[in-house]
Amino acid sequence: MADMTEPHSAVISRLSADFAAISRQLTRVSGDLAELDRILTERPVPAPAPAPVAVPTPPPALPAPQPYWPQYPPPPVYQPWQPPAPVPPKPRPERSEGWIGKLLAVAGVAVTLIGVVLLLVLAAQAGILRPEFRVAAGGVLAAALVAAGWWLNSRPGGRVGAIAAVATGIAAAYMDVIAVTTIYEWVAPPVGLVVAAVIGGAGLTLARRWDSEHLGLLVLVPLIGLAPVVTEGISLLLIGFMLALAAVSLPVQLGKDWIWLHAARIAAAALPLLVALLARYFDGRDDLLLAGACGIAAVIAVVAGLILLPRITNRVAMALLTAAGVLPALCVGLAVDRVVAALMAAAVAAALLAVVLLADRLPGVAGVVRHVLAATAAVAVLIAVTAGFDGRLAGPVLLAIAVVLAVAARNDVVARWTSAGFVVFGALAHLAYAPPDALFEPMPVSAATGVSTLVSSVLLAVAAVVLVRAWDPTESALWVGAAAVMVYAVTTCTVTAGMLVAGGQGGFYAGHMAATILWIVMAAALFGYAARIPREDRSVPIGGGLGLVAAAMAKLFLFDLGTLDGIFRVVVFIVAGLILLGMGAGYARLLEKQDRQVVVKSTENMG
């Protein structure tokens, strides 16, 4: 048993010795590699050596015999695990409190300017201080505020206070000039306007230099509310001051995207004018100077809009503000007679239409701005027509304009809506002079009213057709509405013509007889049109023709049979019957002829 186990023990001993030797060898190799890495790391990078010269190499020597050791790869080096660095939390944004300073500054502007107004007005009413001292105190305060604002602007964090101080000083100086001109009358109005314009322009120029729309607003907005207090109401001289302020504020905005300053400019010019127009309306006085001021405000609004549009991003607001700026010019009928109001509205309409027609050549006008200005021009045309003509002429004129618009600008959506609006107003004027009850009882008609009704009836029927063709000629509902309008227009035309020619019962009966016959003639025209167009397009005209035939038959048996008398009843039934017979025969003949042509063409194609 001992002899069998002895070789086994020897083998285990030799293996153990081999593993120990291998371990020592690997430890030595690992140490050498570490030392080599350290040397290479600390050693500077040598300059590149010159290219070696090729020399003949001797044959490789045979390697010296080495003792056999098994080759094993070096053990891997593991880096200790480290947790990822924590992401630092985002710093919480500090809540801005700058709005508090701005709010306090605006409140300071309002309170200070109210104090200036009290100094200039209430102190004068109470007899406190002499006028010279009041005016001088206002001027000194204005100069001190401007100087303080200039000084604050050069200090860190002083911009808000500087803007508020300068705005208060400029507004105080402007109101001081207004008081000197209107209350104390120390200077002539033209001189006062020039001085005020210089002061306002200087303040707004400073707003441009500081690139601050806020400063411009703080100059304009307080003056809109406080200047009428200084003048004790809206006077023509105050309107002149506000128009001067609006005019001088335009150059300082060139190249700036300041839509709110433009809104303040429009308000400064338009609001006092609208209040003055209402006052003149209740006073019942004509004021041509006020109308002229409204015209100047409209010019400022349109010119400012065209100049500033290229740099304004909110062009919809710009277009609406321009429309608001011409509103006083469209409302001058409150203060002047109809002729002046019509001429001014026509001038506004012409100017806006010129801008609309040149929209592609003017920067910023194309698109929504063009649509807004076109709608404003349409309103101006409506005001001009209704102010310049009475109802008997206004109706035909509006309907004629509607027809021209529907034919000439059928592809423009604003033109179509404008045409529809003019048709509505023209139809209302037509109904005022040709009401529905005039179709049931004979009523006397004057020559002027009769001619107006005849013209407006024809134009109303034509407008109904061209308007449907401009909107959607394939829409059946639109044609139904147009047919109803045409039927009413034709009936009022024939009845009015009968009353103008014959008068009394005879003219009334003749008019209704002609109306029924014309209804059937219109139906025959529709059937003839349907027979000449492709089969797939016949549904609308055939439906319209059948509707007219049904309406004519209903009128024949429900109205004409019981209302018409004598020969008129006989004639209308005979003529209507003959036309219906001819319609049936002719329509069937046209259809058969078309079918034969189709067969012949198909045969020729097959052959």
C-alpha positions as CSV (number, residue, x, y, z in Angstrom):
1,M,0.0,0.0,0.0
2,A,2.9,2.3,0.9
3,D,4.6,1.5,-2.5
4,M,1.5,2.6,-4.4
5,T,1.0,5.9,-2.7
6,E,4.7,7.0,-2.8
7,P,4.8,8.0,-6.5
8,H,1.5,9.9,-6.0
9,S,2.9,12.0,-3.3
10,A,6.0,12.9,-5.4
11,V,3.9,14.1,-8.3
12,I,1.9,16.4,-6.0
13,S,5.1,17.8,-4.5
14,R,6.5,18.6,-8.0
15,L,3.3,20.3,-9.1
16,S,3.3,22.4,-5.9
17,A,6.9,23.5,-6.5
18,D,6.1,24.3,-10.2
19,F,3.1,26.5,-9.2
20,A,5.2,28.3,-6.6
21,A,7.8,29.1,-9.2
22,I,5.2,30.3,-11.6
23,S,3.8,32.6,-9.0
24,R,7.2,34.1,-8.2
25,Q,7.9,34.6,-11.9
26,L,4.5,36.4,-12.4
27,T,5.1,38.6,-9.4
28,R,8.5,39.6,-10.8
29,V,7.1,40.3,-14.2
30,S,4.3,42.5,-12.7
31,G,6.8,44.5,-10.8
32,D,9.0,45.0,-13.9
33,L,5.9,46.2,-15.9
34,A,5.0,48.7,-13.2
35,E,8.5,50.1,-13.1
36,L,8.6,50.4,-16.9
37,D,5.3,52.3,-16.9
38,R,6.6,54.7,-14.3
39,I,9.8,55.3,-16.3
40,L,7.9,55.9,-19.5
41,T,5.5,58.3,-17.8
42,E,8.3,60.5,-16.3
43,R,10.5,60.4,-19.3
44,P,10.2,63.4,-21.7
45,V,9.1,62.6,-25.3
46,P,12.3,62.5,-27.4
47,A,12.6,64.4,-30.7
48,P,12.0,62.4,-33.8
49,A,15.2,60.6,-34.9
50,P,16.4,60.9,-38.4
51,A,15.5,58.2,-40.8
52,P,17.9,55.2,-40.4
53,V,20.2,54.3,-43.3
54,A,19.4,50.9,-44.7
55,V,22.2,48.4,-44.0
56,P,22.3,44.8,-44.8
57,T,21.1,42.7,-41.9
58,P,22.9,39.5,-40.9
59,P,20.8,36.4,-40.8
60,P,19.0,36.0,-37.5
61,A,20.8,34.1,-34.8
62,L,19.2,31.1,-33.4
63,P,17.7,31.7,-29.9
64,A,19.6,30.4,-27.0
65,P,18.0,27.4,-25.4
66,Q,15.8,28.5,-22.6
67,P,14.4,26.4,-19.8
68,Y,10.9,25.4,-20.4
69,W,8.3,27.5,-18.4
70,P,4.7,27.5,-19.3
71,Q,3.6,31.0,-20.6
72,Y,0.5,32.6,-18.9
73,P,-1.0,36.0,-19.5
74,P,-0.5,38.6,-16.8
75,P,-3.3,39.0,-14.3
76,P,-5.8,41.7,-15.1
77,V,-5.6,45.0,-13.1
78,Y,-8.9,45.9,-11.6
79,Q,-9.7,49.5,-10.6
80,P,-11.6,50.0,-7.4
81,W,-15.3,50.9,-8.0
82,Q,-16.3,54.4,-7.3
83,P,-19.8,55.7,-7.1
84,P,-20.8,58.4,-9.8
85,A,-20.4,62.0,-8.6
86,P,-23.7,63.5,-7.5
87,V,-25.2,66.0,-9.9
88,P,-25.4,69.4,-8.2
89,P,-28.9,70.8,-8.0
90,K,-29.9,73.6,-10.3
91,P,-29.8,76.9,-8.5
92,R,-33.2,78.3,-7.9
93,P,-33.8,81.5,-10.0
94,E,-34.1,84.5,-7.9
95,R,-37.5,86.1,-8.1
96,S,-37.2,89.4,-9.9
97,E,-38.4,92.3,-7.9
98,G,-37.7,94.9,-10.6
99,W,-41.4,95.3,-11.3
100,I,-41.8,96.8,-7.8
101,G,-39.5,99.6,-8.7
102,K,-41.3,100.2,-12.0
103,L,-44.7,100.2,-10.3
104,L,-43.5,102.7,-7.7
105,A,-42.0,104.9,-10.4
106,V,-45.2,105.0,-12.4
107,A,-47.2,105.8,-9.3
108,G,-44.7,108.6,-8.6
109,V,-45.1,110.0,-12.1
110,A,-48.9,110.0,-11.8
111,V,-48.9,111.7,-8.3
112,T,-46.4,114.3,-9.3
113,L,-48.2,115.3,-12.4
114,I,-51.5,115.5,-10.5
115,G,-49.7,117.9,-8.2
116,V,-48.5,120.0,-11.1
117,V,-52.1,120.1,-12.4
118,L,-53.3,121.2,-8.9
119,L,-50.6,123.9,-8.9
120,L,-51.6,125.3,-12.3
121,V,-55.4,125.0,-12.0
122,L,-56.7,124.7,-8.5
123,A,-54.2,127.2,-7.1
124,A,-55.3,129.6,-9.8
125,Q,-59.0,129.2,-8.9
126,A,-58.2,129.6,-5.2
127,G,-56.0,132.6,-5.7
128,I,-52.9,130.9,-4.2
129,L,-49.7,132.5,-5.3
130,R,-49.4,134.8,-8.3
131,P,-49.7,133.3,-11.8
132,E,-46.0,134.1,-12.4
133,F,-44.9,132.1,-9.4
134,R,-47.2,129.1,-10.3
135,V,-45.8,129.0,-13.8
136,A,-42.2,129.5,-12.7
137,A,-42.6,126.8,-10.0
138,G,-43.9,124.3,-12.6
139,G,-41.0,125.1,-14.9
140,V,-38.4,124.8,-12.2
141,L,-39.8,121.5,-11.1
142,A,-39.8,120.2,-14.7
143,A,-36.2,121.2,-15.2
144,A,-35.1,119.8,-11.8
145,L,-36.8,116.4,-12.6
146,V,-35.1,116.2,-16.1
147,A,-31.7,117.0,-14.6
148,A,-32.2,114.5,-11.8
149,G,-33.2,111.8,-14.4
150,W,-30.1,112.6,-16.5
151,W,-27.9,112.2,-13.4
152,L,-29.6,109.0,-12.3
153,N,-29.2,107.4,-15.7
154,S,-25.4,107.5,-15.3
155,R,-25.6,105.6,-11.9
156,P,-25.7,101.9,-11.6
157,G,-29.3,100.7,-11.2
158,G,-30.7,104.2,-11.8
159,R,-32.4,103.6,-15.2
160,V,-35.9,103.1,-13.8
161,G,-35.8,106.2,-11.7
162,A,-34.2,108.2,-14.5
163,I,-37.0,107.3,-17.0
164,A,-39.7,108.2,-14.4
165,A,-38.0,111.5,-13.5
166,V,-37.5,112.6,-17.1
167,A,-41.0,111.6,-18.2
168,T,-42.5,113.5,-15.3
169,G,-40.4,116.6,-16.1
170,I,-41.2,116.6,-19.8
171,A,-45.0,116.1,-19.1
172,A,-44.9,118.9,-16.5
173,A,-43.2,121.3,-18.8
174,Y,-45.7,120.4,-21.6
175,M,-48.6,121.2,-19.3
176,D,-46.9,124.4,-18.1
177,V,-46.8,125.6,-21.7
178,I,-50.5,124.6,-22.2
179,A,-51.4,126.6,-19.1
180,V,-49.4,129.6,-20.3
181,T,-51.2,129.5,-23.6
182,T,-54.8,128.6,-22.7
183,I,-55.3,129.7,-19.1
184,Y,-53.2,132.8,-18.8
185,E,-53.0,133.6,-22.6
186,W,-49.5,135.1,-22.2
187,V,-48.4,133.8,-25.6
188,A,-50.2,133.4,-28.9
189,P,-51.5,129.9,-29.7
190,P,-49.0,129.3,-32.6
191,V,-46.1,130.2,-30.3
192,G,-47.4,127.9,-27.6
193,L,-47.8,125.0,-30.1
194,V,-44.3,125.4,-31.4
195,V,-42.8,125.5,-27.8
196,A,-44.9,122.5,-26.8
197,A,-43.8,120.6,-29.8
198,V,-40.1,121.3,-29.1
199,I,-40.5,120.1,-25.5
200,G,-42.4,117.0,-26.4
201,G,-40.0,116.3,-29.3
202,A,-37.0,116.7,-26.9
203,G,-38.4,114.2,-24.4
204,L,-39.3,111.7,-27.0
205,T,-35.8,112.1,-28.7
206,L,-34.3,111.2,-25.3
207,A,-36.5,108.1,-25.3
208,R,-35.0,107.1,-28.6
209,R,-31.5,107.8,-27.4
210,W,-32.0,105.7,-24.3
211,D,-33.9,103.1,-26.4
212,S,-36.8,103.2,-23.9
213,E,-40.4,102.8,-25.1
214,H,-41.4,103.1,-21.5
215,L,-40.1,106.7,-21.4
216,G,-42.2,107.6,-24.5
217,L,-45.3,106.1,-23.0
218,L,-44.8,107.9,-19.7
219,V,-44.7,111.2,-21.6
220,L,-47.7,110.6,-23.8
221,V,-50.2,108.7,-21.7
222,P,-50.4,111.1,-18.7
223,L,-50.9,114.0,-21.0
224,I,-53.9,112.3,-22.6
225,G,-55.7,112.3,-19.3
226,L,-54.4,115.4,-17.5
227,A,-54.1,117.9,-20.3
228,P,-57.9,118.3,-20.6
229,V,-58.0,119.1,-16.9
230,V,-55.5,122.0,-17.4
231,T,-57.7,123.4,-20.2
232,E,-60.9,122.7,-18.3
233,G,-62.3,120.6,-21.1
234,I,-61.7,119.6,-24.7
235,S,-61.1,122.7,-26.7
236,L,-59.8,123.2,-30.3
237,L,-56.6,124.5,-28.9
238,L,-56.0,121.5,-26.7
239,I,-56.7,119.3,-29.8
240,G,-54.0,121.3,-31.6
241,F,-51.5,120.6,-28.7
242,M,-52.3,116.8,-28.8
243,L,-52.0,116.7,-32.6
244,A,-48.6,118.4,-32.4
245,L,-47.5,115.9,-29.7
246,A,-48.7,113.0,-32.0
247,A,-46.8,114.5,-35.0
248,V,-43.5,115.0,-33.2
249,S,-43.6,111.5,-31.7
250,L,-43.4,109.9,-35.2
251,P,-39.8,110.7,-36.2
252,V,-38.4,109.4,-32.9
253,Q,-40.0,105.9,-33.5
254,L,-38.4,105.4,-36.9
255,G,-36.8,102.0,-37.0
256,K,-38.2,100.9,-33.6
257,D,-40.7,98.1,-33.0
258,W,-42.7,100.1,-30.4
259,I,-46.3,99.2,-31.1
260,W,-47.5,100.6,-27.7
261,L,-46.0,104.0,-28.4
262,H,-47.9,104.0,-31.7
263,A,-51.1,103.1,-29.8
264,A,-50.5,106.0,-27.4
265,R,-49.9,108.3,-30.4
266,I,-53.3,107.3,-32.0
267,A,-55.1,107.7,-28.7
268,A,-53.6,111.2,-28.2
269,A,-55.0,112.3,-31.5
270,A,-58.2,110.4,-31.8
271,L,-59.7,110.4,-28.3
272,P,-60.0,114.2,-27.8
273,L,-61.4,114.5,-31.3
274,L,-64.1,111.9,-30.7
275,V,-65.1,113.6,-27.4
276,A,-65.2,117.0,-29.2
277,L,-67.4,115.6,-32.0
278,L,-69.9,114.2,-29.5
279,A,-70.0,117.6,-27.7
280,R,-70.6,119.4,-31.0
281,Y,-73.4,117.0,-31.9
282,F,-75.3,117.7,-28.7
283,D,-74.6,121.5,-29.1
284,G,-75.9,121.4,-32.6
285,R,-73.1,123.6,-34.1
286,D,-71.2,123.2,-37.3
287,D,-67.4,123.3,-36.7
288,L,-65.3,123.1,-39.9
289,L,-62.1,123.6,-37.9
290,L,-62.9,120.5,-35.9
291,A,-63.4,118.6,-39.2
292,G,-60.1,119.8,-40.4
293,A,-58.5,118.6,-37.2
294,C,-60.1,115.2,-37.8
295,G,-58.5,115.2,-41.3
296,I,-55.1,115.9,-39.9
297,A,-55.5,113.1,-37.4
298,A,-56.4,110.7,-40.2
299,V,-53.3,111.8,-42.2
300,I,-51.0,111.2,-39.2
301,A,-52.5,107.8,-38.6
302,V,-52.1,106.6,-42.3
303,V,-48.7,108.1,-42.8
304,A,-47.4,106.8,-39.5
305,G,-48.8,103.3,-40.3
306,L,-47.1,103.2,-43.7
307,I,-43.7,104.5,-42.4
308,L,-43.6,102.2,-39.3
309,L,-45.0,99.0,-40.8
310,P,-41.7,97.6,-42.1
311,R,-40.3,97.4,-38.6
312,I,-43.4,96.4,-36.6
313,T,-43.8,92.7,-35.9
314,N,-47.5,92.9,-34.8
315,R,-48.9,94.1,-38.0
316,V,-52.5,93.1,-37.2
317,A,-52.4,95.6,-34.3
318,M,-50.8,98.2,-36.5
319,A,-53.5,97.9,-39.1
320,L,-56.3,98.1,-36.5
321,L,-54.7,101.2,-34.9
322,T,-54.5,102.8,-38.3
323,A,-58.2,102.1,-38.8
324,A,-58.9,103.6,-35.4
325,G,-56.8,106.7,-36.3
326,V,-59.1,107.5,-39.2
327,L,-62.3,107.0,-37.2
328,P,-62.7,110.7,-36.3
329,A,-62.6,111.6,-40.0
330,L,-65.4,109.1,-40.6
331,C,-67.5,110.6,-37.7
332,V,-67.3,114.3,-38.7
333,G,-71.0,114.1,-39.7
334,L,-71.7,114.7,-36.0
335,A,-70.3,118.2,-36.2
336,V,-70.7,119.3,-39.9
337,D,-73.3,119.1,-42.6
338,R,-73.7,116.1,-44.9
339,V,-71.8,117.4,-47.8
340,V,-68.6,118.0,-45.8
341,A,-69.0,114.6,-44.1
342,A,-69.5,112.8,-47.4
343,L,-66.5,114.5,-49.0
344,M,-64.2,113.7,-46.0
345,A,-65.4,110.0,-45.9
346,A,-64.8,109.8,-49.7
347,A,-61.3,111.2,-49.3
348,V,-60.5,108.7,-46.6
349,A,-61.9,105.9,-48.8
350,A,-59.8,107.1,-51.8
351,A,-56.6,107.2,-49.7
352,L,-57.1,103.8,-48.2
353,L,-58.1,102.2,-51.6
354,A,-54.9,103.7,-53.1
355,V,-52.9,102.0,-50.4
356,V,-54.7,98.7,-51.0
357,L,-54.1,98.8,-54.7
358,L,-50.4,99.6,-54.2
359,A,-50.1,97.0,-51.4
360,D,-47.6,94.9,-53.4
361,R,-45.3,97.8,-53.8
362,L,-45.5,99.1,-50.2
363,P,-43.4,97.2,-47.6
364,G,-45.5,95.5,-44.9
365,V,-48.9,96.3,-46.4
366,A,-49.6,93.0,-48.2
367,G,-51.5,90.3,-46.4
368,V,-53.7,91.0,-43.4
369,V,-52.9,94.7,-43.3
370,R,-54.3,95.0,-46.8
371,H,-57.5,93.2,-45.8
372,V,-58.0,95.5,-42.7
373,L,-57.4,98.6,-44.7
374,A,-59.7,97.4,-47.5
375,A,-62.5,96.7,-45.0
376,T,-62.0,100.2,-43.5
377,A,-62.2,101.7,-47.0
378,A,-65.4,99.9,-47.6
379,V,-66.9,101.4,-44.4
380,A,-65.7,104.8,-45.5
381,V,-67.5,104.3,-48.9
382,L,-70.7,103.3,-47.1
383,I,-70.5,106.4,-44.9
384,A,-69.8,108.6,-47.9
385,V,-72.8,107.2,-49.9
386,T,-75.3,107.3,-47.0
387,A,-74.1,110.8,-46.0
388,G,-74.1,112.2,-49.5
389,F,-77.3,110.8,-50.8
390,D,-80.8,110.2,-49.5
391,G,-82.3,106.7,-49.4
392,R,-83.8,106.9,-52.9
393,L,-80.3,107.4,-54.4
394,A,-78.2,105.6,-51.8
395,G,-79.8,102.2,-52.5
396,P,-79.1,102.2,-56.2
397,V,-75.6,103.5,-55.7
398,L,-74.7,100.9,-53.1
399,L,-76.1,98.1,-55.3
400,A,-74.1,99.4,-58.3
401,I,-70.9,99.4,-56.2
402,A,-71.7,95.8,-55.1
403,V,-72.2,94.6,-58.6
404,V,-68.9,96.2,-59.7
405,L,-67.0,94.7,-56.8
406,A,-68.5,91.2,-57.3
407,V,-67.5,91.2,-61.0
408,A,-64.1,93.0,-60.8
409,A,-62.7,91.4,-57.6
410,R,-64.4,88.1,-57.3
411,N,-61.2,86.3,-56.2
412,D,-60.6,88.6,-53.2
413,V,-62.4,87.5,-50.0
414,V,-62.6,91.1,-48.6
415,A,-64.1,92.3,-51.9
416,R,-66.7,89.5,-51.8
417,W,-67.7,90.3,-48.2
418,T,-67.8,94.0,-49.0
419,S,-70.0,93.4,-52.0
420,A,-72.3,91.3,-49.8
421,G,-72.5,94.1,-47.2
422,F,-73.3,96.7,-49.9
423,V,-76.0,94.4,-51.2
424,V,-77.5,94.1,-47.7
425,F,-77.6,97.9,-47.2
426,G,-78.8,98.5,-50.7
427,A,-81.6,95.9,-50.2
428,L,-82.6,97.7,-46.9
429,A,-82.9,101.0,-48.7
430,H,-84.9,99.3,-51.5
431,L,-87.3,97.8,-48.9
432,A,-87.7,101.2,-47.3
433,Y,-89.2,102.6,-50.6
434,A,-90.7,99.3,-51.9
435,P,-92.0,97.5,-48.8
436,P,-93.8,94.2,-49.1
437,D,-97.2,95.6,-48.4
438,A,-97.0,97.6,-51.6
439,L,-97.3,94.3,-53.4
440,F,-100.7,93.5,-51.9
441,E,-102.4,96.9,-52.2
442,P,-102.1,99.6,-54.7
443,M,-100.2,102.6,-53.3
444,P,-99.4,105.9,-55.0
445,V,-95.7,106.3,-56.0
446,S,-94.0,109.5,-56.8
447,A,-91.8,109.9,-59.8
448,A,-88.5,110.1,-57.9
449,T,-89.4,107.1,-55.7
450,G,-90.6,105.1,-58.7
451,V,-87.5,105.6,-60.7
452,S,-85.3,104.8,-57.7
453,T,-87.3,101.6,-57.2
454,L,-87.1,100.5,-60.8
455,V,-83.3,101.0,-60.9
456,S,-82.7,99.4,-57.5
457,S,-84.9,96.4,-58.5
458,V,-82.8,95.7,-61.6
459,L,-79.6,96.2,-59.7
460,L,-80.7,94.0,-56.8
461,A,-81.6,91.1,-59.2
462,V,-78.2,91.5,-61.0
463,A,-76.4,91.7,-57.7
464,A,-78.0,88.5,-56.4
465,V,-76.7,86.6,-59.5
466,V,-73.2,88.0,-59.7
467,L,-72.7,87.6,-55.9
468,V,-73.6,83.9,-56.0
469,R,-71.2,83.4,-59.0
470,A,-68.5,85.2,-57.0
471,W,-68.9,83.0,-53.9
472,D,-69.7,79.5,-55.2
473,P,-71.8,79.0,-58.4
474,T,-72.2,75.3,-57.5
475,E,-73.9,75.8,-54.2
476,S,-77.7,75.2,-54.5
477,A,-78.6,77.0,-51.3
478,L,-77.0,80.2,-52.6
479,W,-79.0,80.0,-55.8
480,V,-82.2,79.4,-53.8
481,G,-81.6,82.7,-51.9
482,A,-80.7,84.5,-55.1
483,A,-83.9,83.2,-56.8
484,A,-86.0,84.6,-53.9
485,V,-84.3,88.0,-54.1
486,M,-84.8,88.0,-57.9
487,V,-88.5,87.1,-57.6
488,Y,-89.1,89.9,-55.2
489,A,-87.0,92.4,-57.2
490,V,-88.9,91.6,-60.5
491,T,-92.3,91.8,-58.8
492,T,-91.5,95.2,-57.2
493,C,-90.2,96.4,-60.6
494,T,-93.3,95.4,-62.5
495,V,-95.8,96.6,-59.9
496,T,-93.9,100.0,-59.5
497,A,-93.8,100.4,-63.3
498,G,-97.5,99.7,-63.6
499,M,-98.3,102.3,-60.9
500,L,-96.0,104.9,-62.6
501,V,-97.6,104.3,-66.0
502,A,-101.3,103.7,-65.3
503,G,-101.7,104.2,-61.6
504,G,-104.7,103.0,-59.5
505,Q,-106.1,99.5,-59.8
506,G,-105.3,99.1,-63.5
507,G,-101.6,99.7,-63.0
508,F,-101.5,97.5,-60.0
509,Y,-103.1,94.6,-61.9
510,A,-101.0,95.1,-64.9
511,G,-97.8,95.0,-62.8
512,H,-98.8,91.7,-61.1
513,M,-99.8,90.2,-64.5
514,A,-96.3,91.1,-65.9
515,A,-94.6,89.8,-62.7
516,T,-96.2,86.3,-63.1
517,I,-95.4,86.1,-66.8
518,L,-91.8,87.2,-66.1
519,W,-91.5,84.5,-63.4
520,I,-92.3,81.9,-66.0
521,V,-90.0,83.5,-68.5
522,M,-87.2,83.3,-66.1
523,A,-88.0,79.6,-65.5
524,A,-88.0,79.1,-69.3
525,A,-84.5,80.7,-69.5
526,L,-83.2,78.4,-66.8
527,F,-84.5,75.4,-68.6
528,G,-83.0,76.6,-71.9
529,Y,-79.7,77.1,-70.1
530,A,-79.9,73.6,-68.6
531,A,-80.5,72.0,-71.9
532,R,-77.3,73.5,-73.3
533,I,-74.8,72.4,-70.6
534,P,-73.5,68.9,-69.8
535,R,-75.9,66.6,-68.1
536,E,-73.9,66.4,-64.9
537,D,-74.2,70.2,-64.4
538,R,-78.0,70.5,-65.0
539,S,-79.2,69.9,-61.4
540,V,-78.9,73.5,-60.2
541,P,-80.6,75.3,-63.2
542,I,-83.3,72.6,-63.4
543,G,-84.0,72.9,-59.7
544,G,-84.2,76.7,-60.0
545,G,-86.5,76.5,-63.0
546,L,-88.9,74.0,-61.3
547,G,-88.9,76.3,-58.2
548,L,-89.8,79.3,-60.3
549,V,-92.6,77.3,-62.1
550,A,-94.0,76.2,-58.7
551,A,-93.9,79.8,-57.4
552,A,-95.6,81.1,-60.5
553,M,-98.3,78.4,-60.3
554,A,-98.8,79.2,-56.6
555,K,-99.1,82.9,-57.4
556,L,-101.5,82.2,-60.2
557,F,-104.0,80.3,-58.1
558,L,-103.5,81.9,-54.7
559,F,-103.2,85.5,-55.6
560,D,-103.8,86.3,-59.3
561,L,-107.0,84.3,-59.5
562,G,-108.6,86.1,-56.6
563,T,-107.0,89.5,-56.9
564,L,-106.8,90.3,-60.6
565,D,-109.9,91.5,-62.3
566,G,-111.2,91.2,-65.8
567,I,-108.9,91.0,-68.8
568,F,-105.8,90.9,-66.6
569,R,-106.8,87.5,-65.1
570,V,-107.6,86.1,-68.5
571,V,-104.3,87.3,-70.1
572,V,-102.1,86.1,-67.3
573,F,-103.6,82.6,-67.4
574,I,-103.5,82.3,-71.2
575,V,-99.9,83.7,-71.5
576,A,-98.6,81.7,-68.6
577,G,-100.2,78.5,-70.0
578,L,-98.8,79.1,-73.5
579,I,-95.3,79.7,-72.1
580,L,-95.4,76.5,-70.0
581,L,-96.5,74.5,-73.1
582,G,-93.7,76.0,-75.1
583,M,-91.3,75.3,-72.3
584,G,-92.2,71.6,-72.2
585,A,-92.1,71.1,-75.9
586,G,-88.9,73.0,-76.5
587,Y,-87.0,71.4,-73.6
588,A,-87.9,67.9,-74.7
589,R,-86.9,68.8,-78.3
590,L,-83.5,70.2,-77.2
591,L,-82.8,67.1,-75.1
592,E,-83.7,64.7,-78.0
593,K,-81.5,66.7,-80.3
594,Q,-78.6,66.5,-77.8
595,D,-79.1,62.8,-77.5
596,R,-78.9,62.3,-81.3
597,Q,-75.7,64.3,-81.5
598,V,-74.2,62.2,-78.7
599,V,-75.1,59.0,-80.6
600,V,-73.7,60.3,-83.9
601,K,-70.4,61.3,-82.3
602,S,-70.0,58.0,-80.5
603,T,-70.7,56.1,-83.8
604,E,-68.1,58.2,-85.6
605,N,-65.6,57.5,-82.9
606,M,-66.2,53.8,-83.2
607,G,-65.9,53.9,-86.9
